[in-house]
Amino acid sequence: MSDKTYLAKILSVSQKTIDRYLKETEDRIKVDRDAKIFGMYLSGHTQQEIADAVGISQPSVVERSKTLSDLDKCPKPIKIAAS
């Protein structure tokens, strides 16, 4: 029995519900991480400081910073965090 199946059974929900909840949780974690990266980026922190604070590699910070630096493409929660 997989962990997801086990969770669904003990919580009396479908595995689809577990999958949806986990996806929503993962998405929220990514948004929170990106907001922290962007905030630190705007505050002038180095890429390595950001990487250490967020728990990802410095090259990953570079990639996320490239994406986040274009405010037109940023999700709304990140724009709000930047203000």
Secondary structure, DSSP 8 states (H G I E B T S, - for coil): --HHHHHHHHHT--HHHHHHHHHHHHHHHHHHHHHHHHHHHHTT--HHHHHHHHTS-HHHHHHHHHHHT-GGGS-HHHHHHH-
